[in-house]
Amino acid sequence: MVSLNATRAGLSNERTVSRNVFALLVGIFLWFAVGVMWKDRAIMVVHMGAFISLMAGYLNS
């Protein structure tokens, strides 16, 4: 939450943004793992879509 507020306030730098992206990737991976454990395809599909869109945006920036 603190990093989100710092980003909105313009207090972030390249290093902070990289940490945020890394934290988001970890969260996506962990939720995907939860979907696998629960055998819930909806969770897996949503998080694969989030991963693909995040990577597409990150690589195109």
PDB file of N, CA, C and O in Angstrom:
ATOM      1  N   MET A   1       0.823  -1.182   0.000  1.00  0.00           N
ATOM      2  CA  MET A   1       0.000   0.000   0.000  1.00  0.00           C
ATOM      3  C   MET A   1       0.877   1.260   0.000  1.00  0.00           C
ATOM      4  O   MET A   1       0.558   2.256  -0.649  1.00  0.00           O
ATOM      5  N   VAL A   2       1.969   1.192   0.731  1.00  0.00           N
ATOM      6  CA  VAL A   2       2.856   2.342   0.794  1.00  0.00           C
ATOM      7  C   VAL A   2       3.468   2.611  -0.580  1.00  0.00           C
ATOM      8  O   VAL A   2       3.581   3.764  -0.996  1.00  0.00           O
ATOM      9  N   SER A   3       3.866   1.539  -1.289  1.00  0.00           N
ATOM     10  CA  SER A   3       4.476   1.746  -2.604  1.00  0.00           C
ATOM     11  C   SER A   3       3.463   2.290  -3.594  1.00  0.00           C
ATOM     12  O   SER A   3       3.822   3.075  -4.473  1.00  0.00           O
ATOM     13  N   LEU A   4       2.210   1.890  -3.470  1.00  0.00           N
ATOM     14  CA  LEU A   4       1.165   2.415  -4.352  1.00  0.00           C
ATOM     15  C   LEU A   4       0.974   3.905  -4.117  1.00  0.00           C
ATOM     16  O   LEU A   4       0.874   4.671  -5.075  1.00  0.00           O
ATOM     17  N   ASN A   5       0.921   4.325  -2.863  1.00  0.00           N
ATOM     18  CA  ASN A   5       0.767   5.744  -2.557  1.00  0.00           C
ATOM     19  C   ASN A   5       1.993   6.541  -2.996  1.00  0.00           C
ATOM     20  O   ASN A   5       1.859   7.664  -3.483  1.00  0.00           O
ATOM     21  N   ALA A   6       3.176   5.974  -2.829  1.00  0.00           N
ATOM     22  CA  ALA A   6       4.396   6.663  -3.252  1.00  0.00           C
ATOM     23  C   ALA A   6       4.425   6.811  -4.766  1.00  0.00           C
ATOM     24  O   ALA A   6       4.876   7.833  -5.284  1.00  0.00           O
ATOM     25  N   THR A   7       3.948   5.801  -5.472  1.00  0.00           N
ATOM     26  CA  THR A   7       3.904   5.872  -6.928  1.00  0.00           C
ATOM     27  C   THR A   7       2.938   6.952  -7.375  1.00  0.00           C
ATOM     28  O   THR A   7       3.244   7.719  -8.289  1.00  0.00           O
ATOM     29  N   ARG A   8       1.794   7.022  -6.753  1.00  0.00           N
ATOM     30  CA  ARG A   8       0.809   8.049  -7.102  1.00  0.00           C
ATOM     31  C   ARG A   8       1.317   9.446  -6.789  1.00  0.00           C
ATOM     32  O   ARG A   8       1.003  10.399  -7.501  1.00  0.00           O
ATOM     33  N   ALA A   9       2.095   9.570  -5.736  1.00  0.00           N
ATOM     34  CA  ALA A   9       2.597  10.882  -5.336  1.00  0.00           C
ATOM     35  C   ALA A   9       3.830  11.290  -6.134  1.00  0.00           C
ATOM     36  O   ALA A   9       4.344  12.395  -5.962  1.00  0.00           O
ATOM     37  N   GLY A  10       4.304  10.404  -7.004  1.00  0.00           N
ATOM     38  CA  GLY A  10       5.482  10.715  -7.804  1.00  0.00           C
ATOM     39  C   GLY A  10       6.783  10.526  -7.055  1.00  0.00           C
ATOM     40  O   GLY A  10       7.809  11.082  -7.446  1.00  0.00           O
ATOM     41  N   LEU A  11       6.757   9.749  -5.984  1.00  0.00           N
ATOM     42  CA  LEU A  11       7.948   9.552  -5.167  1.00  0.00           C
ATOM     43  C   LEU A  11       8.705   8.278  -5.518  1.00  0.00           C
ATOM     44  O   LEU A  11       9.645   7.895  -4.820  1.00  0.00           O
ATOM     45  N   SER A  12       8.300   7.632  -6.582  1.00  0.00           N
ATOM     46  CA  SER A  12       8.952   6.380  -6.933  1.00  0.00           C
ATOM     47  C   SER A  12      10.062   6.616  -7.950  1.00  0.00           C
ATOM     48  O   SER A  12      10.110   7.641  -8.630  1.00  0.00           O
ATOM     49  N   ASN A  13      10.936   5.648  -8.027  1.00  0.00           N
ATOM     50  CA  ASN A  13      12.011   5.690  -9.009  1.00  0.00           C
ATOM     51  C   ASN A  13      12.029   4.353  -9.749  1.00  0.00           C
ATOM     52  O   ASN A  13      11.154   3.513  -9.538  1.00  0.00           O
ATOM     53  N   GLU A  14      13.021   4.158 -10.611  1.00  0.00           N
ATOM     54  CA  GLU A  14      13.108   2.919 -11.393  1.00  0.00           C
ATOM     55  C   GLU A  14      13.200   1.687 -10.497  1.00  0.00           C
ATOM     56  O   GLU A  14      12.600   0.653 -10.792  1.00  0.00           O
ATOM     57  N   ARG A  15      13.940   1.798  -9.422  1.00  0.00           N
ATOM     58  CA  ARG A  15      14.116   0.654  -8.523  1.00  0.00           C
ATOM     59  C   ARG A  15      12.801   0.276  -7.847  1.00  0.00           C
ATOM     60  O   ARG A  15      12.490  -0.908  -7.719  1.00  0.00           O
ATOM     61  N   THR A  16      12.033   1.261  -7.420  1.00  0.00           N
ATOM     62  CA  THR A  16      10.752   1.000  -6.770  1.00  0.00           C
ATOM     63  C   THR A  16       9.781   0.364  -7.748  1.00  0.00           C
ATOM     64  O   THR A  16       9.054  -0.561  -7.386  1.00  0.00           O
ATOM     65  N   VAL A  17       9.761   0.845  -8.977  1.00  0.00           N
ATOM     66  CA  VAL A  17       8.860   0.280  -9.978  1.00  0.00           C
ATOM     67  C   VAL A  17       9.236  -1.167 -10.244  1.00  0.00           C
ATOM     68  O   VAL A  17       8.350  -2.010 -10.382  1.00  0.00           O
ATOM     69  N   SER A  18      10.511  -1.477 -10.319  1.00  0.00           N
ATOM     70  CA  SER A  18      10.952  -2.854 -10.529  1.00  0.00           C
ATOM     71  C   SER A  18      10.512  -3.751  -9.389  1.00  0.00           C
ATOM     72  O   SER A  18      10.099  -4.889  -9.613  1.00  0.00           O
ATOM     73  N   ARG A  19      10.600  -3.244  -8.163  1.00  0.00           N
ATOM     74  CA  ARG A  19      10.133  -4.030  -7.008  1.00  0.00           C
ATOM     75  C   ARG A  19       8.639  -4.278  -7.088  1.00  0.00           C
ATOM     76  O   ARG A  19       8.171  -5.372  -6.771  1.00  0.00           O
ATOM     77  N   ASN A  20       7.884  -3.266  -7.510  1.00  0.00           N
ATOM     78  CA  ASN A  20       6.439  -3.428  -7.618  1.00  0.00           C
ATOM     79  C   ASN A  20       6.081  -4.481  -8.660  1.00  0.00           C
ATOM     80  O   ASN A  20       5.201  -5.311  -8.434  1.00  0.00           O
ATOM     81  N   VAL A  21       6.756  -4.444  -9.783  1.00  0.00           N
ATOM     82  CA  VAL A  21       6.500  -5.433 -10.834  1.00  0.00           C
ATOM     83  C   VAL A  21       6.878  -6.821 -10.339  1.00  0.00           C
ATOM     84  O   VAL A  21       6.148  -7.782 -10.581  1.00  0.00           O
ATOM     85  N   PHE A  22       7.995  -6.939  -9.657  1.00  0.00           N
ATOM     86  CA  PHE A  22       8.410  -8.231  -9.112  1.00  0.00           C
ATOM     87  C   PHE A  22       7.392  -8.747  -8.101  1.00  0.00           C
ATOM     88  O   PHE A  22       7.040  -9.927  -8.120  1.00  0.00           O
ATOM     89  N   ALA A  23       6.920  -7.872  -7.221  1.00  0.00           N
ATOM     90  CA  ALA A  23       5.923  -8.281  -6.220  1.00  0.00           C
ATOM     91  C   ALA A  23       4.626  -8.725  -6.900  1.00  0.00           C
ATOM     92  O   ALA A  23       3.998  -9.691  -6.468  1.00  0.00           O
ATOM     93  N   LEU A  24       4.232  -8.030  -7.948  1.00  0.00           N
ATOM     94  CA  LEU A  24       3.031  -8.418  -8.679  1.00  0.00           C
ATOM     95  C   LEU A  24       3.208  -9.773  -9.342  1.00  0.00           C
ATOM     96  O   LEU A  24       2.287 -10.589  -9.329  1.00  0.00           O
ATOM     97  N   LEU A  25       4.381 -10.029  -9.924  1.00  0.00           N
ATOM     98  CA  LEU A  25       4.648 -11.330 -10.540  1.00  0.00           C
ATOM     99  C   LEU A  25       4.603 -12.457  -9.511  1.00  0.00           C
ATOM    100  O   LEU A  25       4.066 -13.531  -9.784  1.00  0.00           O
ATOM    101  N   VAL A  26       5.161 -12.214  -8.341  1.00  0.00           N
ATOM    102  CA  VAL A  26       5.124 -13.217  -7.275  1.00  0.00           C
ATOM    103  C   VAL A  26       3.677 -13.497  -6.874  1.00  0.00           C
ATOM    104  O   VAL A  26       3.293 -14.652  -6.695  1.00  0.00           O
ATOM    105  N   GLY A  27       2.883 -12.452  -6.735  1.00  0.00           N
ATOM    106  CA  GLY A  27       1.476 -12.627  -6.369  1.00  0.00           C
ATOM    107  C   GLY A  27       0.699 -13.384  -7.425  1.00  0.00           C
ATOM    108  O   GLY A  27      -0.120 -14.244  -7.103  1.00  0.00           O
ATOM    109  N   ILE A  28       0.953 -13.066  -8.691  1.00  0.00           N
ATOM    110  CA  ILE A  28       0.275 -13.782  -9.776  1.00  0.00           C
ATOM    111  C   ILE A  28       0.648 -15.257  -9.744  1.00  0.00           C
ATOM    112  O   ILE A  28      -0.215 -16.126  -9.868  1.00  0.00           O
ATOM    113  N   PHE A  29       1.938 -15.536  -9.577  1.00  0.00           N
ATOM    114  CA  PHE A  29       2.387 -16.928  -9.525  1.00  0.00           C
ATOM    115  C   PHE A  29       1.765 -17.673  -8.354  1.00  0.00           C
ATOM    116  O   PHE A  29       1.316 -18.808  -8.510  1.00  0.00           O
ATOM    117  N   LEU A  30       1.736 -17.042  -7.179  1.00  0.00           N
ATOM    118  CA  LEU A  30       1.177 -17.718  -6.002  1.00  0.00           C
ATOM    119  C   LEU A  30      -0.317 -17.979  -6.156  1.00  0.00           C
ATOM    120  O   LEU A  30      -0.802 -19.044  -5.774  1.00  0.00           O
ATOM    121  N   TRP A  31      -1.054 -17.013  -6.714  1.00  0.00           N
ATOM    122  CA  TRP A  31      -2.481 -17.244  -6.935  1.00  0.00           C
ATOM    123  C   TRP A  31      -2.717 -18.313  -7.988  1.00  0.00           C
ATOM    124  O   TRP A  31      -3.676 -19.080  -7.895  1.00  0.00           O
ATOM    125  N   PHE A  32      -1.839 -18.369  -9.000  1.00  0.00           N
ATOM    126  CA  PHE A  32      -1.939 -19.438  -9.989  1.00  0.00           C
ATOM    127  C   PHE A  32      -1.724 -20.791  -9.309  1.00  0.00           C
ATOM    128  O   PHE A  32      -2.422 -21.759  -9.611  1.00  0.00           O
ATOM    129  N   ALA A  33      -0.754 -20.857  -8.390  1.00  0.00           N
ATOM    130  CA  ALA A  33      -0.505 -22.097  -7.646  1.00  0.00           C
ATOM    131  C   ALA A  33      -1.722 -22.485  -6.809  1.00  0.00           C
ATOM    132  O   ALA A  33      -2.052 -23.667  -6.711  1.00  0.00           O
ATOM    133  N   VAL A  34      -2.385 -21.513  -6.213  1.00  0.00           N
ATOM    134  CA  VAL A  34      -3.611 -21.783  -5.466  1.00  0.00           C
ATOM    135  C   VAL A  34      -4.668 -22.367  -6.388  1.00  0.00           C
ATOM    136  O   VAL A  34      -5.362 -23.314  -6.020  1.00  0.00           O
ATOM    137  N   GLY A  35      -4.792 -21.803  -7.587  1.00  0.00           N
ATOM    138  CA  GLY A  35      -5.742 -22.329  -8.563  1.00  0.00           C
ATOM    139  C   GLY A  35      -5.444 -23.769  -8.927  1.00  0.00           C
ATOM    140  O   GLY A  35      -6.362 -24.572  -9.096  1.00  0.00           O
ATOM    141  N   VAL A  36      -4.168 -24.105  -9.049  1.00  0.00           N
ATOM    142  CA  VAL A  36      -3.781 -25.486  -9.353  1.00  0.00           C
ATOM    143  C   VAL A  36      -4.141 -26.402  -8.188  1.00  0.00           C
ATOM    144  O   VAL A  36      -4.692 -27.484  -8.392  1.00  0.00           O
ATOM    145  N   MET A  37      -3.832 -25.972  -6.976  1.00  0.00           N
ATOM    146  CA  MET A  37      -4.130 -26.804  -5.800  1.00  0.00           C
ATOM    147  C   MET A  37      -5.631 -27.017  -5.631  1.00  0.00           C
ATOM    148  O   MET A  37      -6.066 -28.109  -5.265  1.00  0.00           O
ATOM    149  N   TRP A  38      -6.424 -25.980  -5.895  1.00  0.00           N
ATOM    150  CA  TRP A  38      -7.871 -26.079  -5.761  1.00  0.00           C
ATOM    151  C   TRP A  38      -8.538 -26.649  -7.008  1.00  0.00           C
ATOM    152  O   TRP A  38      -9.745 -26.892  -7.022  1.00  0.00           O
ATOM    153  N   LYS A  39      -7.733 -26.863  -8.068  1.00  0.00           N
ATOM    154  CA  LYS A  39      -8.250 -27.322  -9.362  1.00  0.00           C
ATOM    155  C   LYS A  39      -9.329 -26.374  -9.873  1.00  0.00           C
ATOM    156  O   LYS A  39     -10.371 -26.797 -10.373  1.00  0.00           O
ATOM    157  N   ASP A  40      -9.049 -25.075  -9.731  1.00  0.00           N
ATOM    158  CA  ASP A  40      -9.983 -24.019 -10.127  1.00  0.00           C
ATOM    159  C   ASP A  40      -9.460 -23.353 -11.398  1.00  0.00           C
ATOM    160  O   ASP A  40      -8.543 -22.533 -11.349  1.00  0.00           O
ATOM    161  N   ARG A  41     -10.045 -23.711 -12.518  1.00  0.00           N
ATOM    162  CA  ARG A  41      -9.572 -23.195 -13.802  1.00  0.00           C
ATOM    163  C   ARG A  41      -9.803 -21.698 -13.942  1.00  0.00           C
ATOM    164  O   ARG A  41      -9.033 -21.022 -14.624  1.00  0.00           O
ATOM    165  N   ALA A  42     -10.835 -21.169 -13.317  1.00  0.00           N
ATOM    166  CA  ALA A  42     -11.120 -19.736 -13.432  1.00  0.00           C
ATOM    167  C   ALA A  42      -9.971 -18.906 -12.848  1.00  0.00           C
ATOM    168  O   ALA A  42      -9.544 -17.921 -13.450  1.00  0.00           O
ATOM    169  N   ILE A  43      -9.478 -19.306 -11.683  1.00  0.00           N
ATOM    170  CA  ILE A  43      -8.354 -18.590 -11.071  1.00  0.00           C
ATOM    171  C   ILE A  43      -7.124 -18.688 -11.963  1.00  0.00           C
ATOM    172  O   ILE A  43      -6.402 -17.709 -12.150  1.00  0.00           O
ATOM    173  N   MET A  44      -6.893 -19.876 -12.509  1.00  0.00           N
ATOM    174  CA  MET A  44      -5.714 -20.057 -13.363  1.00  0.00           C
ATOM    175  C   MET A  44      -5.811 -19.215 -14.639  1.00  0.00           C
ATOM    176  O   MET A  44      -4.822 -18.609 -15.052  1.00  0.00           O
ATOM    177  N   VAL A  45      -6.976 -19.172 -15.258  1.00  0.00           N
ATOM    178  CA  VAL A  45      -7.148 -18.402 -16.493  1.00  0.00           C
ATOM    179  C   VAL A  45      -6.989 -16.911 -16.234  1.00  0.00           C
ATOM    180  O   VAL A  45      -6.323 -16.214 -16.999  1.00  0.00           O
ATOM    181  N   VAL A  46      -7.589 -16.427 -15.175  1.00  0.00           N
ATOM    182  CA  VAL A  46      -7.496 -14.998 -14.850  1.00  0.00           C
ATOM    183  C   VAL A  46      -6.048 -14.598 -14.601  1.00  0.00           C
ATOM    184  O   VAL A  46      -5.609 -13.547 -15.066  1.00  0.00           O
ATOM    185  N   HIS A  47      -5.313 -15.413 -13.883  1.00  0.00           N
ATOM    186  CA  HIS A  47      -3.942 -15.044 -13.554  1.00  0.00           C
ATOM    187  C   HIS A  47      -2.981 -15.267 -14.711  1.00  0.00           C
ATOM    188  O   HIS A  47      -1.962 -14.581 -14.798  1.00  0.00           O
ATOM    189  N   MET A  48      -3.274 -16.196 -15.593  1.00  0.00           N
ATOM    190  CA  MET A  48      -2.472 -16.306 -16.813  1.00  0.00           C
ATOM    191  C   MET A  48      -2.700 -15.070 -17.695  1.00  0.00           C
ATOM    192  O   MET A  48      -1.757 -14.549 -18.291  1.00  0.00           O
ATOM    193  N   GLY A  49      -3.942 -14.609 -17.773  1.00  0.00           N
ATOM    194  CA  GLY A  49      -4.223 -13.382 -18.518  1.00  0.00           C
ATOM    195  C   GLY A  49      -3.524 -12.180 -17.914  1.00  0.00           C
ATOM    196  O   GLY A  49      -2.999 -11.331 -18.635  1.00  0.00           O
ATOM    197  N   ALA A  50      -3.517 -12.106 -16.583  1.00  0.00           N
ATOM    198  CA  ALA A  50      -2.821 -11.007 -15.910  1.00  0.00           C
ATOM    199  C   ALA A  50      -1.324 -11.079 -16.177  1.00  0.00           C
ATOM    200  O   ALA A  50      -0.688 -10.050 -16.405  1.00  0.00           O
ATOM    201  N   PHE A  51      -0.757 -12.271 -16.151  1.00  0.00           N
ATOM    202  CA  PHE A  51       0.673 -12.443 -16.418  1.00  0.00           C
ATOM    203  C   PHE A  51       1.016 -12.028 -17.844  1.00  0.00           C
ATOM    204  O   PHE A  51       2.003 -11.328 -18.072  1.00  0.00           O
ATOM    205  N   ILE A  52       0.205 -12.458 -18.796  1.00  0.00           N
ATOM    206  CA  ILE A  52       0.467 -12.126 -20.196  1.00  0.00           C
ATOM    207  C   ILE A  52       0.363 -10.621 -20.426  1.00  0.00           C
ATOM    208  O   ILE A  52       1.208 -10.036 -21.104  1.00  0.00           O
ATOM    209  N   SER A  53      -0.666  -9.996 -19.868  1.00  0.00           N
ATOM    210  CA  SER A  53      -0.812  -8.551 -20.064  1.00  0.00           C
ATOM    211  C   SER A  53       0.294  -7.771 -19.356  1.00  0.00           C
ATOM    212  O   SER A  53       0.760  -6.756 -19.873  1.00  0.00           O
ATOM    213  N   LEU A  54       0.712  -8.229 -18.194  1.00  0.00           N
ATOM    214  CA  LEU A  54       1.806  -7.572 -17.481  1.00  0.00           C
ATOM    215  C   LEU A  54       3.105  -7.689 -18.262  1.00  0.00           C
ATOM    216  O   LEU A  54       3.836  -6.708 -18.402  1.00  0.00           O
ATOM    217  N   MET A  55       3.396  -8.873 -18.767  1.00  0.00           N
ATOM    218  CA  MET A  55       4.623  -9.063 -19.543  1.00  0.00           C
ATOM    219  C   MET A  55       4.589  -8.271 -20.842  1.00  0.00           C
ATOM    220  O   MET A  55       5.600  -7.694 -21.241  1.00  0.00           O
ATOM    221  N   ALA A  56       3.452  -8.239 -21.498  1.00  0.00           N
ATOM    222  CA  ALA A  56       3.343  -7.475 -22.745  1.00  0.00           C
ATOM    223  C   ALA A  56       3.586  -5.994 -22.483  1.00  0.00           C
ATOM    224  O   ALA A  56       4.313  -5.342 -23.232  1.00  0.00           O
ATOM    225  N   GLY A  57       2.989  -5.465 -21.434  1.00  0.00           N
ATOM    226  CA  GLY A  57       3.204  -4.065 -21.100  1.00  0.00           C
ATOM    227  C   GLY A  57       4.617  -3.771 -20.659  1.00  0.00           C
ATOM    228  O   GLY A  57       5.176  -2.732 -21.011  1.00  0.00           O
ATOM    229  N   TYR A  58       5.201  -4.670 -19.893  1.00  0.00           N
ATOM    230  CA  TYR A  58       6.559  -4.467 -19.385  1.00  0.00           C
ATOM    231  C   TYR A  58       7.575  -4.539 -20.515  1.00  0.00           C
ATOM    232  O   TYR A  58       8.527  -3.760 -20.545  1.00  0.00           O
ATOM    233  N   LEU A  59       7.380  -5.468 -21.444  1.00  0.00           N
ATOM    234  CA  LEU A  59       8.324  -5.613 -22.552  1.00  0.00           C
ATOM    235  C   LEU A  59       8.172  -4.510 -23.603  1.00  0.00           C
ATOM    236  O   LEU A  59       9.133  -4.188 -24.303  1.00  0.00           O
ATOM    237  N   ASN A  60       6.983  -3.935 -23.718  1.00  0.00           N
ATOM    238  CA  ASN A  60       6.760  -2.875 -24.696  1.00  0.00           C
ATOM    239  C   ASN A  60       7.107  -1.485 -24.159  1.00  0.00           C
ATOM    240  O   ASN A  60       7.071  -0.505 -24.903  1.00  0.00           O
ATOM    241  N   SER A  61       7.435  -1.401 -22.895  1.00  0.00           N
ATOM    242  CA  SER A  61       7.740  -0.072 -22.328  1.00  0.00           C
ATOM    243  C   SER A  61       9.197   0.291 -22.469  1.00  0.00           C
ATOM    244  O   SER A  61       9.608   1.370 -22.044  1.00  0.00           O
TER     245      SER A  61
END
